[in-house]
Amino acid sequence: MTQKTAAIIGGGVIGGGWAARFLLNGWDVRVFDPDPEAERKLSEVLENARLALPGLGRVALPPEGRLTWHATIPEAVDGAEWIQESVPERLALKRKVYQAVQAHCDAGAVIGSSTSGFRPSQLQGCATRPEQIVVTHPFNPVYLLPLVELVASPQNPADMVARAAETLRGLGMHPLQPRDEIDAHIADRLLEAVWREALWLVRDGVATTEEIDDAIRLGFGLRWAQMGLFETYRIAGGEAGMKHFIAQFGPALKWPWTRLMDVPEMTEELAEMIAAQSDAQSGHMCLRALEQQRDVNLSGMIRMLADQGWGAGAVQNAHDAARAADAGLARRLEDVADLSRPILTVNRAVPPDWLDFNGHMTEARYLEAFGHATDRMMELIGCDRGYVAAGHSFFTAESHLCHVSEARLGTPIRVTSRVLMAGPRKMHLWHEMKSDERLLATGEHMLIHVALDTRQACEMPPAMQGALSRIAAAQADLPAPGRGGRAVGHAPQPG
Ligand SMILES: NC(=O)c1ccc[n+]([C@@H]2O[C@H](COP(=O)([O-])OP(=O)(O)OC[C@H]3O[C@@H](n4cnc5c(N)ncnc54)[C@H](O)[C@@H]3O)[C@@H](O)[C@H]2O)c1
């Protein structure tokens, strides 16, 4: 495969993101930007991209391409088969850049513009070869978000646009092609509407910036993220159907529910067109199946956000924390009712996105649930977030899982935990996962106390050792776990 080369003209927020996407997908990248700070800024964007993009997929990316900086446009575009213009949003400047680019670039190269608002025919206005320029409007961060609006004018030959789309797909992007060129394309039209309303709400003192962000990220933003607008409303229409739902908007469109009062007449034809397009989009799924898919998506997204303590996930975490005591989950050793019994460390139900194609809880989620049980044991002996932030934690050295019985969607699961061995540096845990009295799985884990600066084992502080030993001593008379007893954290015996 021949090495591909992209030229990035303008290496700011967006140009930097493009550079990262091309480079991490194996392209050589040549950058021109007159700003003396551009190299530093772009290298910082690239560092972030290197942390986020390579792990996004399940398949490794190709080896990273070579990044070079160039003092002039002619040098930068030399040998490039893709030229991405991301200079400030000023038409005269962009046109000037195309003239310099086209004087030196390959006539077969694609010149993509990141413009948020200009139409391709505006950009092509003074160009030597207008057919070479298309809009390729990405979204920040360009290296992570797949959407790119590929907008062509009648001047662009169909095969060139198809080739551009193919290249963008090769970068892991989804080229969305508006059926007509209009100012601000598709996505920024929608964003502008929300943005303009938001500015009014702030200006009129109805909501603060944070309250407006909450209105988006705790509710419809999550729905939009996974189904967009029309598929979401299809569900909202319930059994009455899309046409009926859309037709209901007819009168509301005349009410002052928005500052944007230039609205289309909700005619029978428009309602029918939307209903037909919605059928083509989602009609292959019945309403309940669509709802279930939505719930799987939302459940996974909200819990991922909970891991980050962010947005809707932070709301869920607060709810969980408030529920914990009633659900029998202690956060302090003093709150454990009977230390001589296995301690309840997880009490929850199997969520929709924990299932696999067999319709039962997938194996990795057992480890996740046991991981949560381990977290709670750590918290009980004083290894909480504050302790970890201060520089010490536990690393798991070895885990043994036994899958005993199936857990299906919604199955209530409870994990109880025991300390099998407590050492100054070691914690040997035994977890049992049950649904009512049915044993689902066991987990046996050896954890080592470590200093996070050296990443080496070290002794726990006396208070932590004391707490761990208290549990181990209280549980010492419990019978040895039936399925346990296999060596964990010890080298196999010779012979
Ligand atoms: N910021 C966004 O969220 C976003 C999203 C999508 C598209 N866009 C579009 O991307 C383009 C760039 O926006 P940005 O946010 O990256 O701006 P930016 O200000 O961060 O970057 C622009 C860069 O262009 C450089 N530049 C100025 N004149 C130049 C020239 N003659 N030749 C080469 N480089 C030059 C500047 O030094 C700067 O580094 C705009 O058209 C904008 O509409 C922006």
The ligand as a MOL file (V3000), in Angstrom:
LIG
                    3D

  0  0  0     0  0            999 V3000
M  V30 BEGIN CTAB
M  V30 COUNTS 44 48 0 0 0
M  V30 BEGIN ATOM
M  V30 1 N -14.2950 25.2250 16.3560 0
M  V30 2 C -15.2500 24.4160 15.9750 0
M  V30 3 O -15.9590 23.8370 16.7970 0
M  V30 4 C -15.4720 24.1520 14.5120 0
M  V30 5 C -16.2100 22.9970 14.1600 0
M  V30 6 C -16.3260 22.6780 12.8130 0
M  V30 7 C -15.7820 23.4970 11.8390 0
M  V30 8 N -15.1130 24.6330 12.2070 0 CHG=1
M  V30 9 C -14.5240 25.4450 11.1210 0
M  V30 10 O -13.1380 25.1570 11.0620 0
M  V30 11 C -12.4240 26.3020 10.5870 0
M  V30 12 C -11.3250 26.6350 11.5770 0
M  V30 13 O -11.8900 26.8770 12.8330 0
M  V30 14 P -11.0740 26.6650 14.1870 0
M  V30 15 O -12.1020 26.6020 15.2660 0
M  V30 16 O -10.1070 25.5570 14.0510 0 CHG=-1
M  V30 17 O -10.2950 28.0470 14.2970 0
M  V30 18 P -8.8980 28.3190 15.0270 0
M  V30 19 O -8.8430 29.7910 15.1990 0
M  V30 20 O -8.7350 27.4510 16.2200 0
M  V30 21 O -7.8200 27.8660 13.9480 0
M  V30 22 C -7.5880 28.5590 12.7580 0
M  V30 23 C -6.1180 28.4010 12.4410 0
M  V30 24 O -5.8820 28.8930 11.1350 0
M  V30 25 C -4.6390 29.5460 11.1640 0
M  V30 26 N -4.5470 30.4610 10.0260 0
M  V30 27 C -4.9230 31.7540 9.9300 0
M  V30 28 N -4.6590 32.2010 8.6850 0
M  V30 29 C -4.1040 31.1910 8.0030 0
M  V30 30 C -3.6170 31.0310 6.6800 0
M  V30 31 N -3.6680 32.0350 5.8170 0
M  V30 32 N -3.1080 29.8500 6.3140 0
M  V30 33 C -3.0580 28.8210 7.1820 0
M  V30 34 N -3.4980 28.9000 8.4430 0
M  V30 35 C -4.0210 30.0770 8.8410 0
M  V30 36 C -4.5970 30.2370 12.5020 0
M  V30 37 O -3.2520 30.5470 12.8850 0
M  V30 38 C -5.2240 29.1790 13.3900 0
M  V30 39 O -4.2490 28.3140 13.9510 0
M  V30 40 C -13.4610 27.3980 10.4210 0
M  V30 41 O -13.8680 27.4360 9.0770 0
M  V30 42 C -14.6210 26.9470 11.2920 0
M  V30 43 O -15.8670 27.4110 10.8540 0
M  V30 44 C -14.9290 24.9640 13.5170 0
M  V30 END ATOM
M  V30 BEGIN BOND
M  V30 1 1 1 2
M  V30 2 2 2 3
M  V30 3 1 2 4
M  V30 4 1 4 5
M  V30 5 2 4 44
M  V30 6 2 5 6
M  V30 7 1 6 7
M  V30 8 2 7 8
M  V30 9 1 8 9
M  V30 10 1 8 44
M  V30 11 1 9 10
M  V30 12 1 9 42
M  V30 13 1 10 11
M  V30 14 1 11 12
M  V30 15 1 11 40
M  V30 16 1 12 13
M  V30 17 1 13 14
M  V30 18 2 14 15
M  V30 19 1 14 16
M  V30 20 1 14 17
M  V30 21 1 17 18
M  V30 22 2 18 19
M  V30 23 1 18 20
M  V30 24 1 18 21
M  V30 25 1 21 22
M  V30 26 1 22 23
M  V30 27 1 23 24
M  V30 28 1 23 38
M  V30 29 1 24 25
M  V30 30 1 25 26
M  V30 31 1 25 36
M  V30 32 1 26 27
M  V30 33 1 26 35
M  V30 34 2 27 28
M  V30 35 1 28 29
M  V30 36 1 29 30
M  V30 37 2 29 35
M  V30 38 1 30 31
M  V30 39 2 30 32
M  V30 40 1 32 33
M  V30 41 2 33 34
M  V30 42 1 34 35
M  V30 43 1 36 37
M  V30 44 1 36 38
M  V30 45 1 38 39
M  V30 46 1 40 41
M  V30 47 1 40 42
M  V30 48 1 42 43
M  V30 END BOND
M  V30 END CTAB
M  END
